[in-house]
């Protein structure tokens, strides 16, 4: 009897997070390494208090994994898969904390599992998987504060926000949303207590090492964000941003999270109205930006799914009970239709045919030309082929020259591929002027030869005694700007890499 009672109370909170984990374990290899994953492995090998394009926490978590288990896809993708399961559990706990029963918890977690953007973000290693956990955990603590304020909960909120900022500075949007929620709702009474200020102080203290790093290095992240906004990111009109929200969160889940938002703002969830206000404020910030990626709002849906579960459970408590399986079924059915766009579950040729049959054109939120695949899939292709071309050039060097050679890559994806995939082949170190690779500096040994990926022979003649195109990249379904590029040998380098290093910098 006790076991049966436990299953009734907690079974769904165990089963659905495990289902989420199983989905990611079953698809963990996918099409191969994602561009950023190679860069993150390189960063984890160079732990610091900051990086050009992100804070350090995610790489601090990655470092022991690669030290113990290596850099296979299974090793590095296990962490985001676990984070995804934790996020689903937190969604269920939020629904429970809001007063929801088993159905509310189950439908909220089902929506979280079935959201295409959550599937995509939890498939690869990045700070985004952990960001989802941070936002959901913060919402859970805020709800508990509404129910029973206590100093320990304020400390917990401050710690979550501070740790979240050490993972991704976009947690500042969450801070702005919660701050607006305090000011615009009855929770402004909290501002007359010590709690919010203690939480803010603790968060700032945890975040301080990264801020000091930024000051010490001249705020490289500000330069990175400015360049990314003006040079890399494509403008996104508000209508397109809003339409993308429906698709990335699963169109069938829209009634659930919209109902949850209404329930928080004007329904039975009004005691927690600050969370509804927070979602609206974050949405407004992203719309005003004009170049925000659609998924930036994704973490804020964790509490809307939970609120929607509570709302739908109350709505169907007496009548309309047929809506429960209908909504759940619709969410799962649409998720299955959209699954190939979120996870690489189809061979590439079948994916291309599937997308064409549904009228889906390859998409990107950046200013890049595409071929058959959307950017997030194209960036999982071609890295071994690029390393093959580099190796071809490497084999043409005499043995006595190989120890004085480096590979100059145009971007961190290429550099990371040479470093992570090329090291087992004995290839030389990779350098680049892109983002943190530039911060890591030129090589600390004498360099006489450079293998240049996508180099310009005319420019190279100014610094090389001799140049020769040895190979061209042939990376298939990769991003077009990575395909067909020359791999050049620059022999007899006339100047030290340190002399030209400032001119190589590009943050974007």
TILUMBA-473705 format. One record per residue (C-alpha): x, y, z. Coordinates in nm, 2 decimals. Example, Ala and Ser with C-alpha at 12.3 -4.5 7.8 and 13.67 -1.06 7.14 Angstrom:
<rs>
<r x="1.23" y="-0.45" z="0.78"/>
<r x="1.37" y="-0.11" z="0.71"/>
</rs>
This chain:
<rs>
<r x="0.00" y="0.00" z="0.00"/>
<r x="0.28" y="0.24" z="0.09"/>
<r x="0.45" y="0.16" z="-0.25"/>
<r x="0.12" y="0.23" z="-0.43"/>
<r x="0.07" y="0.56" z="-0.25"/>
<r x="0.43" y="0.66" z="-0.33"/>
<r x="0.38" y="0.59" z="-0.70"/>
<r x="0.06" y="0.79" z="-0.71"/>
<r x="0.23" y="1.09" z="-0.56"/>
<r x="0.57" y="1.08" z="-0.72"/>
<r x="0.56" y="0.83" z="-1.01"/>
<r x="0.51" y="1.09" z="-1.27"/>
<r x="0.79" y="1.31" z="-1.13"/>
<r x="1.03" y="1.02" z="-1.18"/>
<r x="0.90" y="0.86" z="-1.50"/>
<r x="0.89" y="1.17" z="-1.73"/>
<r x="1.23" y="1.31" z="-1.65"/>
<r x="1.37" y="0.96" z="-1.71"/>
<r x="1.18" y="0.95" z="-2.04"/>
<r x="1.35" y="1.28" z="-2.14"/>
<r x="1.69" y="1.14" z="-2.05"/>
<r x="1.62" y="0.83" z="-2.25"/>
<r x="1.53" y="1.03" z="-2.56"/>
<r x="1.87" y="1.21" z="-2.54"/>
<r x="2.07" y="0.89" z="-2.47"/>
<r x="1.91" y="0.72" z="-2.77"/>
<r x="2.00" y="1.01" z="-3.00"/>
<r x="2.33" y="1.12" z="-2.84"/>
<r x="2.56" y="1.07" z="-3.14"/>
<r x="2.34" y="1.24" z="-3.39"/>
<r x="2.52" y="1.37" z="-3.70"/>
<r x="2.85" y="1.44" z="-3.51"/>
<r x="3.01" y="1.71" z="-3.32"/>
<r x="2.85" y="2.05" z="-3.32"/>
<r x="3.08" y="2.34" z="-3.40"/>
<r x="3.06" y="2.50" z="-3.06"/>
<r x="3.12" y="2.17" z="-2.88"/>
<r x="3.47" y="2.15" z="-3.02"/>
<r x="3.53" y="2.51" z="-2.91"/>
<r x="3.40" y="2.43" z="-2.56"/>
<r x="3.63" y="2.14" z="-2.52"/>
<r x="3.92" y="2.37" z="-2.61"/>
<r x="3.80" y="2.62" z="-2.36"/>
<r x="3.76" y="2.35" z="-2.09"/>
<r x="4.13" y="2.27" z="-2.14"/>
<r x="4.21" y="2.64" z="-2.06"/>
<r x="4.00" y="2.71" z="-1.75"/>
<r x="3.97" y="3.08" z="-1.67"/>
<r x="3.75" y="3.33" z="-1.49"/>
<r x="3.59" y="3.43" z="-1.83"/>
<r x="3.59" y="3.38" z="-2.20"/>
<r x="3.51" y="3.63" z="-2.48"/>
<r x="3.17" y="3.49" z="-2.55"/>
<r x="3.05" y="3.34" z="-2.22"/>
<r x="3.12" y="3.30" z="-1.85"/>
<r x="3.31" y="3.00" z="-1.72"/>
<r x="3.07" y="2.77" z="-1.53"/>
<r x="2.97" y="2.54" z="-1.81"/>
<r x="3.34" y="2.47" z="-1.90"/>
<r x="3.42" y="2.42" z="-1.53"/>
<r x="3.16" y="2.14" z="-1.54"/>
<r x="3.30" y="2.00" z="-1.86"/>
<r x="3.66" y="1.98" z="-1.75"/>
<r x="3.64" y="1.69" z="-1.51"/>
<r x="3.42" y="1.50" z="-1.76"/>
<r x="3.68" y="1.52" z="-2.04"/>
<r x="3.96" y="1.45" z="-1.80"/>
<r x="3.79" y="1.13" z="-1.68"/>
<r x="3.61" y="1.01" z="-1.99"/>
<r x="3.77" y="1.18" z="-2.29"/>
<r x="3.61" y="1.39" z="-2.56"/>
<r x="3.37" y="1.15" z="-2.72"/>
<r x="3.02" y="1.26" z="-2.80"/>
<r x="2.89" y="1.03" z="-2.53"/>
<r x="3.12" y="1.20" z="-2.28"/>
<r x="3.04" y="1.56" z="-2.35"/>
<r x="2.67" y="1.52" z="-2.43"/>
<r x="2.58" y="1.33" z="-2.11"/>
<r x="2.58" y="1.65" z="-1.90"/>
<r x="2.32" y="1.84" z="-2.12"/>
<r x="2.11" y="1.52" z="-2.13"/>
<r x="2.11" y="1.51" z="-1.75"/>
<r x="2.04" y="1.88" z="-1.73"/>
<r x="1.74" y="1.83" z="-1.96"/>
<r x="1.60" y="1.57" z="-1.73"/>
<r x="1.65" y="1.79" z="-1.43"/>
<r x="1.47" y="2.08" z="-1.61"/>
<r x="1.17" y="1.85" z="-1.68"/>
<r x="1.16" y="1.75" z="-1.31"/>
<r x="1.17" y="2.12" z="-1.21"/>
<r x="0.87" y="2.19" z="-1.43"/>
<r x="0.68" y="1.92" z="-1.26"/>
<r x="0.78" y="2.05" z="-0.92"/>
<r x="0.67" y="2.40" z="-1.02"/>
<r x="0.33" y="2.27" z="-1.12"/>
<r x="0.31" y="2.08" z="-0.79"/>
<r x="0.41" y="2.39" z="-0.59"/>
<r x="0.15" y="2.60" z="-0.77"/>
<r x="-0.11" y="2.35" z="-0.64"/>
<r x="-0.13" y="2.11" z="-0.94"/>
<r x="-0.20" y="1.75" z="-0.90"/>
<r x="-0.07" y="1.45" z="-1.10"/>
<r x="-0.24" y="1.56" z="-1.43"/>
<r x="-0.11" y="1.92" z="-1.40"/>
<r x="0.24" y="1.79" z="-1.33"/>
<r x="0.22" y="1.53" z="-1.61"/>
<r x="0.09" y="1.77" z="-1.88"/>
<r x="0.34" y="2.04" z="-1.79"/>
<r x="0.63" y="1.80" z="-1.81"/>
<r x="0.50" y="1.64" z="-2.13"/>
<r x="0.50" y="1.99" z="-2.29"/>
<r x="0.85" y="2.05" z="-2.17"/>
<r x="0.97" y="1.72" z="-2.31"/>
<r x="0.79" y="1.79" z="-2.64"/>
<r x="0.92" y="2.14" z="-2.69"/>
<r x="1.14" y="2.12" z="-3.00"/>
<r x="1.38" y="2.39" z="-2.87"/>
<r x="1.43" y="2.21" z="-2.55"/>
<r x="1.51" y="1.89" z="-2.73"/>
<r x="1.76" y="2.07" z="-2.95"/>
<r x="1.93" y="2.26" z="-2.67"/>
<r x="1.96" y="1.95" z="-2.45"/>
<r x="2.11" y="1.75" z="-2.74"/>
<r x="2.45" y="1.93" z="-2.75"/>
<r x="2.69" y="2.06" z="-2.49"/>
<r x="2.65" y="2.43" z="-2.43"/>
<r x="2.56" y="2.66" z="-2.15"/>
<r x="2.20" y="2.67" z="-2.28"/>
<r x="2.10" y="2.33" z="-2.13"/>
<r x="2.21" y="2.45" z="-1.78"/>
<r x="2.04" y="2.79" z="-1.84"/>
<r x="1.70" y="2.61" z="-1.87"/>
<r x="1.77" y="2.46" z="-1.52"/>
<r x="1.86" y="2.79" z="-1.37"/>
<r x="1.55" y="2.97" z="-1.48"/>
<r x="1.32" y="2.69" z="-1.37"/>
<r x="1.50" y="2.66" z="-1.03"/>
<r x="1.46" y="3.04" z="-0.98"/>
<r x="1.09" y="3.02" z="-1.06"/>
<r x="1.04" y="2.74" z="-0.81"/>
<r x="1.21" y="2.94" z="-0.54"/>
<r x="1.01" y="3.25" z="-0.62"/>
<r x="0.69" y="3.05" z="-0.59"/>
<r x="0.80" y="2.91" z="-0.25"/>
<r x="0.88" y="3.27" z="-0.14"/>
<r x="0.52" y="3.37" z="-0.23"/>
<r x="0.39" y="3.09" z="-0.02"/>
<r x="0.62" y="3.13" z="0.28"/>
<r x="0.90" y="3.39" z="0.27"/>
<r x="1.22" y="3.30" z="0.46"/>
<r x="1.58" y="3.41" z="0.47"/>
<r x="1.70" y="3.07" z="0.35"/>
<r x="1.48" y="3.10" z="0.03"/>
<r x="1.62" y="3.45" z="-0.04"/>
<r x="1.97" y="3.31" z="-0.01"/>
<r x="1.88" y="3.02" z="-0.24"/>
<r x="1.74" y="3.26" z="-0.50"/>
<r x="2.06" y="3.47" z="-0.48"/>
<r x="2.27" y="3.17" z="-0.52"/>
<r x="2.08" y="3.04" z="-0.82"/>
<r x="2.09" y="3.38" z="-0.99"/>
<r x="2.46" y="3.42" z="-0.92"/>
<r x="2.55" y="3.07" z="-1.04"/>
<r x="2.32" y="3.13" z="-1.34"/>
<r x="2.51" y="3.44" z="-1.43"/>
<r x="2.84" y="3.25" z="-1.41"/>
<r x="2.68" y="3.02" z="-1.67"/>
<r x="2.52" y="3.28" z="-1.90"/>
<r x="2.48" y="3.65" z="-1.86"/>
<r x="2.13" y="3.65" z="-2.02"/>
<r x="2.02" y="3.56" z="-1.67"/>
<r x="2.02" y="3.94" z="-1.64"/>
<r x="1.70" y="3.93" z="-1.84"/>
<r x="1.55" y="3.70" z="-1.57"/>
<r x="1.66" y="3.95" z="-1.31"/>
<r x="1.50" y="4.23" z="-1.50"/>
<r x="1.18" y="4.04" z="-1.53"/>
<r x="1.16" y="3.94" z="-1.17"/>
<r x="1.25" y="4.30" z="-1.07"/>
<r x="0.96" y="4.43" z="-1.28"/>
<r x="0.74" y="4.17" z="-1.13"/>
<r x="0.83" y="4.30" z="-0.78"/>
<r x="0.76" y="4.66" z="-0.87"/>
<r x="0.44" y="4.60" z="-1.07"/>
<r x="0.26" y="4.36" z="-0.84"/>
<r x="0.17" y="4.33" z="-0.47"/>
<r x="0.50" y="4.17" z="-0.42"/>
<r x="0.65" y="4.52" z="-0.40"/>
<r x="0.60" y="4.48" z="-0.03"/>
<r x="0.91" y="4.25" z="-0.03"/>
<r x="1.12" y="4.56" z="-0.12"/>
<r x="1.06" y="4.68" z="0.24"/>
<r x="1.23" y="4.36" z="0.37"/>
<r x="1.60" y="4.26" z="0.36"/>
<r x="1.54" y="3.95" z="0.15"/>
<r x="1.57" y="4.09" z="-0.21"/>
<r x="1.88" y="4.29" z="-0.12"/>
<r x="2.05" y="3.99" z="0.05"/>
<r x="1.97" y="3.78" z="-0.26"/>
<r x="2.10" y="4.06" z="-0.49"/>
<r x="2.42" y="4.09" z="-0.29"/>
<r x="2.49" y="3.72" z="-0.29"/>
<r x="2.43" y="3.70" z="-0.66"/>
<r x="2.66" y="3.99" z="-0.73"/>
<r x="2.93" y="3.83" z="-0.51"/>
<r x="2.91" y="3.51" z="-0.70"/>
<r x="2.92" y="3.69" z="-1.03"/>
<r x="3.21" y="3.92" z="-0.92"/>
<r x="3.50" y="3.71" z="-1.04"/>
<r x="3.37" y="3.72" z="-1.40"/>
<r x="3.31" y="4.10" z="-1.38"/>
<r x="3.67" y="4.14" z="-1.26"/>
<r x="3.80" y="3.93" z="-1.55"/>
<r x="3.60" y="4.15" z="-1.79"/>
<r x="3.75" y="4.47" z="-1.64"/>
<r x="4.10" y="4.32" z="-1.65"/>
<r x="4.08" y="4.23" z="-2.02"/>
<r x="3.90" y="4.54" z="-2.14"/>
<r x="3.54" y="4.41" z="-2.16"/>
<r x="3.59" y="4.17" z="-2.45"/>
<r x="3.23" y="4.04" z="-2.42"/>
<r x="3.09" y="4.38" z="-2.49"/>
<r x="3.29" y="4.40" z="-2.81"/>
<r x="3.18" y="4.05" z="-2.90"/>
<r x="2.81" y="4.13" z="-2.85"/>
<r x="2.83" y="4.45" z="-3.04"/>
<r x="3.00" y="4.28" z="-3.34"/>
<r x="2.76" y="3.99" z="-3.33"/>
<r x="2.46" y="4.21" z="-3.33"/>
<r x="2.58" y="4.43" z="-3.62"/>
<r x="2.78" y="4.17" z="-3.83"/>
<r x="2.65" y="3.82" z="-3.76"/>
<r x="2.29" y="3.82" z="-3.64"/>
<r x="2.01" y="3.87" z="-3.90"/>
<r x="1.74" y="4.12" z="-3.81"/>
<r x="1.42" y="3.96" z="-3.68"/>
<r x="1.10" y="4.16" z="-3.70"/>
<r x="0.86" y="4.12" z="-3.40"/>
<r x="0.61" y="3.92" z="-3.60"/>
<r x="0.87" y="3.67" z="-3.71"/>
<r x="1.00" y="3.64" z="-3.35"/>
<r x="0.65" y="3.58" z="-3.21"/>
<r x="0.57" y="3.32" z="-3.48"/>
<r x="0.90" y="3.14" z="-3.40"/>
<r x="0.78" y="3.11" z="-3.04"/>
<r x="0.49" y="2.90" z="-3.15"/>
<r x="0.70" y="2.66" z="-3.35"/>
<r x="0.99" y="2.62" z="-3.12"/>
<r x="0.77" y="2.55" z="-2.81"/>
<r x="0.54" y="2.31" z="-3.01"/>
<r x="0.23" y="2.47" z="-3.17"/>
<r x="0.01" y="2.22" z="-2.99"/>
<r x="0.14" y="2.34" z="-2.65"/>
<r x="0.04" y="2.70" z="-2.72"/>
<r x="-0.30" y="2.68" z="-2.56"/>
<r x="-0.13" y="2.54" z="-2.25"/>
<r x="0.13" y="2.81" z="-2.20"/>
<r x="-0.10" y="3.09" z="-2.31"/>
<r x="-0.36" y="2.96" z="-2.06"/>
<r x="-0.08" y="2.95" z="-1.80"/>
<r x="0.02" y="3.31" z="-1.87"/>
<r x="-0.35" y="3.42" z="-1.84"/>
<r x="-0.39" y="3.22" z="-1.52"/>
<r x="-0.09" y="3.39" z="-1.36"/>
<r x="-0.19" y="3.74" z="-1.47"/>
<r x="-0.56" y="3.73" z="-1.41"/>
<r x="-0.68" y="3.39" z="-1.29"/>
<r x="-0.63" y="3.16" z="-1.00"/>
<r x="-0.25" y="3.21" z="-1.01"/>
<r x="-0.26" y="3.58" z="-0.93"/>
<r x="-0.06" y="3.54" z="-0.61"/>
<r x="0.22" y="3.44" z="-0.85"/>
<r x="0.15" y="3.72" z="-1.09"/>
<r x="0.51" y="3.85" z="-1.08"/>
<r x="0.61" y="3.54" z="-1.29"/>
<r x="0.36" y="3.64" z="-1.56"/>
<r x="0.50" y="3.99" z="-1.56"/>
<r x="0.85" y="3.86" z="-1.57"/>
<r x="0.77" y="3.66" z="-1.89"/>
<r x="0.62" y="3.97" z="-2.05"/>
<r x="0.92" y="4.19" z="-1.96"/>
<r x="1.17" y="3.94" z="-2.10"/>
<r x="0.96" y="3.91" z="-2.42"/>
<r x="0.96" y="4.29" z="-2.45"/>
<r x="1.34" y="4.32" z="-2.40"/>
<r x="1.40" y="4.06" z="-2.67"/>
<r x="1.15" y="4.22" z="-2.91"/>
<r x="1.31" y="4.56" z="-2.87"/>
<r x="1.66" y="4.42" z="-2.94"/>
<r x="1.56" y="4.34" z="-3.30"/>
<r x="1.83" y="4.07" z="-3.35"/>
<r x="1.75" y="3.83" z="-3.06"/>
<r x="1.75" y="3.46" z="-3.13"/>
<r x="1.40" y="3.31" z="-3.09"/>
<r x="1.53" y="3.06" z="-2.83"/>
<r x="1.64" y="3.33" z="-2.59"/>
<r x="1.29" y="3.34" z="-2.44"/>
<r x="1.28" y="2.96" z="-2.41"/>
<r x="1.38" y="2.93" z="-2.04"/>
<r x="1.09" y="3.14" z="-1.94"/>
<r x="0.83" y="2.89" z="-2.07"/>
<r x="0.93" y="2.64" z="-1.80"/>
<r x="0.70" y="2.81" z="-1.55"/>
<r x="0.43" y="2.89" z="-1.81"/>
<r x="0.40" y="2.52" z="-1.89"/>
<r x="0.36" y="2.45" z="-1.52"/>
<r x="0.10" y="2.72" z="-1.47"/>
<r x="-0.08" y="2.60" z="-1.78"/>
<r x="-0.09" y="2.25" z="-1.63"/>
<r x="-0.26" y="2.38" z="-1.32"/>
<r x="-0.50" y="2.59" z="-1.52"/>
<r x="-0.60" y="2.30" z="-1.75"/>
<r x="-0.64" y="2.06" z="-1.45"/>
<r x="-0.88" y="2.30" z="-1.28"/>
<r x="-1.07" y="2.37" z="-1.61"/>
<r x="-1.13" y="2.00" z="-1.66"/>
<r x="-1.18" y="1.90" z="-1.30"/>
<r x="-1.56" y="1.84" z="-1.34"/>
<r x="-1.64" y="1.89" z="-1.71"/>
<r x="-1.44" y="1.87" z="-2.03"/>
<r x="-1.23" y="1.59" z="-1.90"/>
<r x="-1.20" y="1.47" z="-2.25"/>
<r x="-0.97" y="1.77" z="-2.31"/>
<r x="-0.70" y="1.61" z="-2.10"/>
<r x="-0.61" y="1.32" z="-2.33"/>
<r x="-0.69" y="1.54" z="-2.63"/>
<r x="-0.44" y="1.80" z="-2.53"/>
<r x="-0.17" y="1.55" z="-2.43"/>
<r x="-0.22" y="1.35" z="-2.75"/>
<r x="-0.20" y="1.66" z="-2.97"/>
<r x="0.12" y="1.78" z="-2.80"/>
<r x="0.28" y="1.44" z="-2.84"/>
<r x="0.16" y="1.40" z="-3.20"/>
<r x="0.29" y="1.74" z="-3.31"/>
<r x="0.62" y="1.67" z="-3.13"/>
<r x="0.67" y="1.35" z="-3.33"/>
<r x="0.61" y="1.54" z="-3.66"/>
<r x="0.86" y="1.81" z="-3.56"/>
<r x="1.11" y="1.57" z="-3.40"/>
<r x="1.34" y="1.55" z="-3.70"/>
<r x="1.38" y="1.93" z="-3.69"/>
<r x="1.49" y="1.92" z="-3.33"/>
<r x="1.70" y="1.60" z="-3.31"/>
<r x="1.90" y="1.44" z="-3.58"/>
<r x="1.69" y="1.12" z="-3.59"/>
<r x="1.68" y="1.08" z="-3.97"/>
<r x="1.97" y="1.01" z="-4.21"/>
<r x="2.06" y="1.33" z="-4.38"/>
<r x="1.91" y="1.24" z="-4.72"/>
<r x="1.58" y="1.13" z="-4.56"/>
<r x="1.58" y="1.45" z="-4.35"/>
<r x="1.62" y="1.67" z="-4.66"/>
<r x="1.33" y="1.48" z="-4.83"/>
<r x="1.12" y="1.50" z="-4.51"/>
<r x="1.17" y="1.88" z="-4.48"/>
<r x="1.09" y="1.93" z="-4.85"/>
<r x="0.77" y="1.73" z="-4.81"/>
<r x="0.66" y="1.96" z="-4.53"/>
<r x="0.76" y="2.27" z="-4.72"/>
<r x="1.04" y="2.36" z="-4.47"/>
<r x="1.33" y="2.56" z="-4.61"/>
<r x="1.67" y="2.55" z="-4.43"/>
<r x="1.68" y="2.83" z="-4.18"/>
<r x="1.94" y="3.03" z="-3.99"/>
<r x="1.93" y="3.33" z="-3.76"/>
<r x="2.26" y="3.45" z="-3.88"/>
<r x="2.38" y="3.62" z="-4.20"/>
<r x="2.50" y="3.31" z="-4.37"/>
<r x="2.41" y="3.13" z="-4.69"/>
<r x="2.27" y="2.78" z="-4.65"/>
<r x="2.25" y="2.47" z="-4.86"/>
<r x="2.04" y="2.16" z="-4.79"/>
<r x="2.05" y="2.18" z="-4.41"/>
<r x="1.95" y="2.44" z="-4.15"/>
<r x="2.25" y="2.59" z="-3.98"/>
<r x="2.22" y="2.39" z="-3.65"/>
<r x="2.25" y="2.07" z="-3.85"/>
<r x="2.51" y="2.19" z="-4.10"/>
<r x="2.73" y="2.28" z="-3.81"/>
<r x="2.74" y="1.91" z="-3.72"/>
<r x="2.90" y="1.82" z="-4.04"/>
<r x="3.24" y="1.83" z="-4.20"/>
<r x="3.48" y="1.86" z="-3.92"/>
<r x="3.66" y="1.53" z="-3.99"/>
<r x="3.69" y="1.63" z="-4.36"/>
<r x="3.84" y="1.96" z="-4.27"/>
<r x="4.09" y="1.78" z="-4.05"/>
<r x="4.16" y="1.54" z="-4.33"/>
<r x="4.26" y="1.84" z="-4.55"/>
<r x="4.49" y="1.98" z="-4.28"/>
<r x="4.65" y="1.64" z="-4.24"/>
<r x="4.72" y="1.62" z="-4.61"/>
<r x="4.92" y="1.94" z="-4.58"/>
<r x="5.09" y="1.82" z="-4.26"/>
<r x="5.21" y="1.51" z="-4.44"/>
<r x="5.39" y="1.71" z="-4.70"/>
<r x="5.62" y="1.87" z="-4.45"/>
<r x="5.96" y="1.72" z="-4.38"/>
<r x="5.98" y="1.55" z="-4.04"/>
<r x="6.23" y="1.81" z="-3.91"/>
<r x="5.98" y="2.10" z="-3.99"/>
<r x="5.67" y="1.96" z="-3.82"/>
<r x="5.77" y="2.06" z="-3.47"/>
<r x="5.79" y="2.43" z="-3.59"/>
<r x="5.44" y="2.43" z="-3.75"/>
<r x="5.10" y="2.55" z="-3.64"/>
<r x="4.76" y="2.55" z="-3.81"/>
<r x="4.59" y="2.89" z="-3.85"/>
<r x="4.21" y="2.86" z="-3.86"/>
<r x="3.97" y="3.13" z="-3.96"/>
<r x="3.71" y="3.05" z="-3.69"/>
<r x="3.69" y="2.86" z="-3.36"/>
<r x="3.50" y="2.57" z="-3.52"/>
<r x="3.80" y="2.49" z="-3.75"/>
<r x="4.05" y="2.55" z="-3.47"/>
<r x="3.85" y="2.33" z="-3.23"/>
<r x="3.83" y="2.05" z="-3.49"/>
<r x="4.20" y="2.05" z="-3.55"/>
<r x="4.27" y="2.06" z="-3.17"/>
<r x="4.02" y="1.79" z="-3.07"/>
<r x="4.00" y="1.57" z="-3.37"/>
<r x="4.35" y="1.63" z="-3.50"/>
<r x="4.55" y="1.57" z="-3.18"/>
<r x="4.50" y="1.19" z="-3.20"/>
<r x="4.65" y="1.21" z="-3.55"/>
<r x="4.95" y="1.39" z="-3.43"/>
<r x="4.86" y="1.72" z="-3.60"/>
<r x="5.02" y="2.04" z="-3.48"/>
<r x="4.85" y="2.30" z="-3.25"/>
<r x="4.57" y="2.52" z="-3.38"/>
<r x="4.56" y="2.89" z="-3.34"/>
<r x="4.29" y="3.15" z="-3.45"/>
<r x="4.20" y="3.51" z="-3.41"/>
<r x="3.84" y="3.42" z="-3.34"/>
<r x="3.69" y="3.49" z="-3.00"/>
<r x="3.87" y="3.32" z="-2.71"/>
<r x="4.12" y="3.16" z="-2.94"/>
<r x="4.26" y="3.51" z="-2.99"/>
<r x="4.27" y="3.56" z="-2.61"/>
<r x="4.47" y="3.24" z="-2.57"/>
<r x="4.74" y="3.41" z="-2.78"/>
<r x="5.00" y="3.30" z="-3.03"/>
<r x="5.21" y="2.99" z="-2.99"/>
<r x="5.49" y="3.00" z="-2.73"/>
<r x="5.75" y="2.82" z="-2.95"/>
<r x="5.94" y="2.91" z="-3.26"/>
<r x="5.71" y="2.89" z="-3.57"/>
<r x="5.86" y="2.85" z="-3.92"/>
<r x="5.56" y="2.71" z="-4.10"/>
<r x="5.19" y="2.76" z="-4.09"/>
<r x="4.91" y="2.55" z="-4.24"/>
<r x="4.64" y="2.80" z="-4.32"/>
<r x="4.27" y="2.70" z="-4.36"/>
<r x="4.10" y="2.93" z="-4.62"/>
<r x="4.41" y="3.15" z="-4.65"/>
<r x="4.48" y="3.41" z="-4.92"/>
<r x="4.80" y="3.34" z="-5.12"/>
<r x="4.86" y="3.70" z="-5.22"/>
<r x="4.84" y="3.82" z="-4.86"/>
<r x="5.05" y="3.53" z="-4.74"/>
<r x="5.34" y="3.61" z="-4.97"/>
<r x="5.41" y="3.92" z="-4.75"/>
<r x="5.49" y="3.70" z="-4.45"/>
<r x="5.59" y="3.37" z="-4.61"/>
<r x="5.90" y="3.27" z="-4.80"/>
<r x="5.70" y="3.03" z="-5.01"/>
<r x="5.33" y="2.93" z="-5.03"/>
<r x="5.15" y="2.64" z="-5.18"/>
<r x="4.79" y="2.53" z="-5.20"/>
<r x="4.79" y="2.16" z="-5.09"/>
<r x="4.42" y="2.07" z="-5.06"/>
<r x="4.07" y="2.20" z="-5.05"/>
<r x="3.80" y="2.12" z="-4.79"/>
<r x="3.53" y="1.89" z="-4.90"/>
<r x="3.29" y="1.87" z="-4.61"/>
<r x="2.96" y="1.77" z="-4.77"/>
<r x="2.66" y="1.89" z="-4.58"/>
<r x="2.86" y="2.15" z="-4.37"/>
<r x="2.80" y="2.52" z="-4.39"/>
<r x="2.88" y="2.65" z="-4.74"/>
<r x="3.14" y="2.89" z="-4.61"/>
<r x="3.34" y="2.59" z="-4.48"/>
<r x="3.33" y="2.40" z="-4.81"/>
<r x="3.58" y="2.42" z="-5.09"/>
<r x="3.83" y="2.63" z="-4.90"/>
<r x="4.20" y="2.61" z="-4.98"/>
<r x="4.44" y="2.46" z="-4.73"/>
<r x="4.77" y="2.64" z="-4.78"/>
<r x="5.12" y="2.58" z="-4.67"/>
<r x="5.30" y="2.89" z="-4.56"/>
<r x="5.67" y="2.80" z="-4.55"/>
<r x="5.95" y="3.00" z="-4.40"/>
<r x="5.75" y="3.24" z="-4.19"/>
<r x="5.93" y="3.58" z="-4.21"/>
<r x="5.77" y="3.73" z="-3.89"/>
<r x="5.68" y="3.59" z="-3.55"/>
<r x="5.31" y="3.52" z="-3.50"/>
<r x="5.31" y="3.76" z="-3.21"/>
<r x="5.40" y="4.04" z="-3.44"/>
<r x="5.08" y="3.99" z="-3.65"/>
<r x="4.86" y="3.87" z="-3.37"/>
<r x="4.67" y="4.20" z="-3.31"/>
<r x="4.56" y="4.21" z="-3.67"/>
<r x="4.40" y="3.86" z="-3.65"/>
<r x="4.15" y="3.95" z="-3.38"/>
<r x="3.78" y="3.91" z="-3.47"/>
<r x="3.52" y="3.88" z="-3.20"/>
<r x="3.17" y="3.79" z="-3.32"/>
</rs>
